[in-house]
Amino acid sequence: MTSNHEKINDISPEKKRELLAKLLQEKVSQLQTFPMSFGQQRLWFIDQLQPGNFANHISAALRLTGFLNQAALLQTLNEIVRHHEVLRTTFATMEEKPVQVIIPTLSLNLPTINLEELSEFEQEAEVKKLVIQEIQQPFNLSQAPLLRATLLRLKETEHILVFTMHHIISDGWSMGVLTQEVAVLYEAFSKGQPSLLSELPIQYVDFAAWQRQRLQGELLQSQISYWKNQLEGAPKLLELPTDYPRPAVSSFQGASYPFELSDDLYVALNKLSQQHGSTLFMTLLAAFQILLWRYTGSEDIVVGSPIANRDRTELEELIGFFANTIALRTNLADNPTFEELLARVRTNLLGAYAHQDLPFEQLVEELQPQRNLSYTPVFQVMFVLQNTPMPAFELPGLTINPLVIDNGSAKFDLTLEITETPQKIFANLEFNTDLFKESTIKRMAVHFQTLLKEIIAKPKLPLSELSLLTEVEQHQLLVEWNDTQADYAQDKCIHQLFAEQVERSPDAVAVVFENQQLTYRQLNERANQLA
């Protein structure tokens, strides 16, 4: 008698794959399936095009000093997985439609890598390497969990805990929810107490269904109309001057350059914002858009910015992908003063907030931009202000310090992320390394800080009169580089040589007088008016 096992062995490899796919599909159909949210659907499609893209990973690394109860930590993580359905969710296709599938029960592992035998110097190097490897390790969206936790043991009283989640089940706010629940549960389980978490009144799939049901009819059309009108005729690409040619397909390889704004600058920026009835976000956004205008020469600047999108209290305690992105377009034409520009930015931002319900992915579908794998649609530069205080993360018997790790990715050409604390402002420029050198980004950070000081000192001056240059750069420009002794073509007139220079570097500074400066293009335009 022939067994089923023998029959399967007789099947060709192609038939085996077909049978396995059919069995998996039948298994999925027996589980709970739900529609994806609009944001999840976009990330799912991106993963189909570029599987394993670690730019969509959200991660945190924490140094734990003290005696760690690993059993309590593992119990904690599994209780959180039980508590949030989204952490037991996978993604599949049913009847040619992408769906999310909830698995009833799932156990999370906590692999531990022992580094105790290494020297302290070797440990730090190995920690950096392993953390980056962990952060960049791809997820398979059809396999749960899409949350990983790994422990690096340096000695009995020192560990590194690394969390990584895929963005399709998480966002920045969710990481705060996760760490808060870890703190509550770890303390309880360390004392042998039961879980202290109350059952959630709703789960992420409820939000996804509500979002799709709500965004219909008149509300949907009014949101679409606003954004179509707002972005009509916007430039497809913000052409920042790059160090390298833009590749045909973006690799999303990136790096970060952190810097800190001075205490005096922080105080002055807040004061300026209050004086003009704006927020710190509006002031910094306006300044960043001036910087982009000065770098590109484009007066039409579109910048993306994320919003939490948790405007209902029952959503605040959920882990999941709620965040939305809005496109903020500002016109810098007519050489306004900073005060005038700030008023424009404020008006645009309030309008965007009033129409923030339209998921960015739906906006892209409506706009139907020509897809290009070398850059993102609608905008290529992001601005982020983090001013929501993270809950204090404390575990009994442990001192916790976050590790600053560059995950080696960049979702956009350039992202300026500013973190506001009660005492200071920290900034970080994340950049695509296919396009920029670190030295270029470092110079941009210095120019941004110089520009902020100029804005504070001269908010009533036209934008063209605000300087980006440091004193050192001004000295180079006016003294070192102003040595005009040079050989030149004897068969050309001065105006011809000047025209060639305009062609070579139209946006470079040509002349400076007191607080005013003109680029070669501007000087040429004025000269032509006199001719």
C-alpha positions, 0 to 999 in steps of 0.5 A: 500500500502506497503512503501519502508521504510516498505519493508526495515524493513522486510529485514534481517540484513544481507540483509540490510548490503548487500543492504547498501554496494551496494548503497555505491558502486553505490554512489562511482561509480558516483564520480571521482575515481583515482588510488592511488599513490604507497605510498597511496596504501601501507598505505591503505593495512596497514590500512586493516590489522591494522585498526585505526593505529595512528602511521600513523597520522601526527599532530601539536599542537599550543598554540595561545595567543591573541584574536582569530577570530574563524569564520575567522579560520573556514573559513580559514580551509574550503578554504584550504579543497576546495583548495586541492582535497586531503583533500576531498579524501576518499579511496574505492575499485572499481572492486577489486582495491583500488582507491581514490575518490574525493568528490566535496564539503566538510565542515570541523567542528572546535569543541571547548572544553571549559576548562575555569573553570579548574585551570591552573594546571588542564588545562595543565593536561587536555590539554595534555590528550585531545591532545593525545586523538585527535592525537590517534583518528582513521580515517576511510579511507572511510570517509572524511575528513582525516583532523581534527582540534580541538580547546581547549579554556583555556581563552578568550585570550588563545587557543590550536589548534590541527591539525591531518591528516592521512599520506595517504593524507599528509607528513611532508612537507604538514604540512608546506604548511598547516600552511603557507596557514592558515597564509595567509588566516586567515589574509585576512578573518579577514579583510573581504577580499577574498581568496588570494590563486591562483588555483593550476595548478595540484592536488595530483591525477595528481602526482599519475597518473604521478608516475604510468605512469613514473615508467615503462619499462627501468627506472623501471628496472634500479631502481629495479636492483640497489636496489636489488643489493644494498640490496642482502644478507642484514640482515632481522633484526637488533638485538638491545639488548632489555629490553623486548622480541619482541612481535609476533605482534608489537603494535607500542606503543612508546615514545620519548626521546629528547636531545640537542647537544651542540653548540660547537659540532654543529660547530665541526660537520659542520667543520668536514663535510666540511673538508671531502667533505660531508654533515652534514647528511652524518656525522651524519648518519655514526656516528649513524651507528657506534653506531648501530654496537657497540650495535649489533655487526653487521657490516652490517647495514641497516637504513631507511631515508625519502626523500621529493620526491618533485623534481618539483616546481609544487609539492612544494605547494601541500598537499599530501603524496609525501615522499619516503623512501630509505634504506641506507646500510653500511658495517663497516667491516675491522675496518675502520677509521671514515674518511674511513667510511664517504667515504663509506657512501657518496658513498652509499648515492649518489647512493641512491639519484640517484635511489630515484624514486623507491617507497619503497613499490615497492621495498618491493614487489620486494624483497619479504621479509618474512613478520613478524608482529613483525618488519618492512621489510628491516629495523627497524631503521630510521634516519631523519635530518630535515634541511628545515626551516619551514615557519614563522607561524604568525597570526595577533593579536596572539602569536604562540608557538608549543607544544611538544607532545609525541603521544605515537607511534613508527613506527619502533624499533628506530628512531633518528630524528635530527632537524637542526636550524641556531643556534642549533641541537636538537635530538629525539630518538623515541622508541618502548616501547614494546622493550625498557625502557626509561633508555636504550634509555637515555643511548644510547643518551649519548653514541651517544653524546660521540661517536660524540666527539670521532669522532671529536677528532680522525677521523683517528683512527680505529672505534674499538678505539672510546669510547662510555663510559662516564668518569663515566662509565669508572670509574665504569668499571675500578675501581668499577667493577674491584674488582676481589675478588669473589668466583669461581668454584674450579673445573674449569680452568681460560680458562673455566670460561673465555669461559663461560663469552664470551658466556654470554656477547660477546659484552661487553667490556673486557679490556681497554688500553689507547684509545683501548678496546676489547670485550670478543669476540674479546679478545677470538678470539685473544687468540685463534690465539695465542693458 
